[in-house]
Amino acid sequence: MELQFLGTGAGVPAKHRNVSGIALKLLDERNAVWLFDCGEGTQLQILKSNIRPRKIEKIFITHLHGDHIFGLPGLLSSRSFQGGNEKLELYGPVGIADFVRTSLKVSQTKLSYELKIIELSQPGIVFEDKQFTVSYLPLDHGIISFGYRIVEADHEGQLQVEKLAELNIPSGPIYGKIKRGETVELPDGRVIDGKEFVGEKKAGRIVTILGDTRKTKNSAKLAQNADVLVHESTFNKDEEKMAKAYYHSTSHQAAQVARDANVSKLILTHISARYLTGDIIHLEDEAKEIFSNTKVVKDMEIIDIPFKVE
């Protein structure tokens, strides 16, 4: 499981930072990519990566400001041109369906795949299967803006094959029963408790990706015990009044959320173009005053999300 940041800028594209777009790469888990926001130029950023548009299974939109959605029509049409036939699900606030359908209609774009648009209004679980659960809550941005919490199911323990081999238990269908924790009688009369030959479960990982927002209680709720929290940092710690006026957060406020929610790692994004290299280092250092495991990401950067070590 990896996060790749296709765009880390705020408001408008800049020379070194495109506008918002985050790929949650689940290639090992389900051979798919989930996209969070799709600002202008996202498909160009995808061309610089190893992401194949047809692998994009779901797109989650946090809010309807242009720097988070203006790349959608192009990406959706390009996915069709490039031979993508797999169904795609698009989640977002009410209004996202009108935006997409109008764009496709006016441009006379025909998609080669099924596009299912799910508009969100009642907070709660928006997607759930045996592998993942995705839930959301509203944030505080002056426009409807959501934060998403992605929870991976626990991984079953691995079958301890070497231990079985030491007992001269031959491989075959019996291994399946042992892995399921069943009690098995061997042909030679020995009785094996499968639970003794299966390793400990691995706790599933939790990723929280927030849209633009002021500091709000829902941010901490969504981020509780997350392995990674992705939080905007549009303003520095001395610009709290401006952050409040423009419905954004400061570096300190993002770090406070990470600390209060007991997250493992804080990723800062949505960086203003007015910040130069030295300013960005300072922004990261500000957040580290409150939460040490903080990183300001740049475009195309990849963050691995490992399992917690017990």
Buried (B, 14 or more C-beta within 10 A) or exposed (E): BBBBBBBBBBBBBBEEBBBBBBBBBBBEBEEBBBBBBBBBBBBBBBEEBEBBBBBBBBBBBBBBBEBBBBBBBBBBBBBBEEEBEBEBBBBBBEBBBEBBEEBBEEEEBEBBBEBEBBBBEEEEEBBEEEEBBBBBBBBBBBEBBBBBBBBBBEBBBEBBBEEBEEEEBEEEEBBEBBBEBEEBEEEEEEEBEBEEBBEEEBBBBBBBBBBBBBBBEBBBBBBBEBBBBBBBBBBBBEBBEEBBEBBBBBBBBBBBBBBBBEBBBBBBBBBBBEBEEEEBEBBBEBBBEBBEBBBBBBBBBEBEBEEEEE
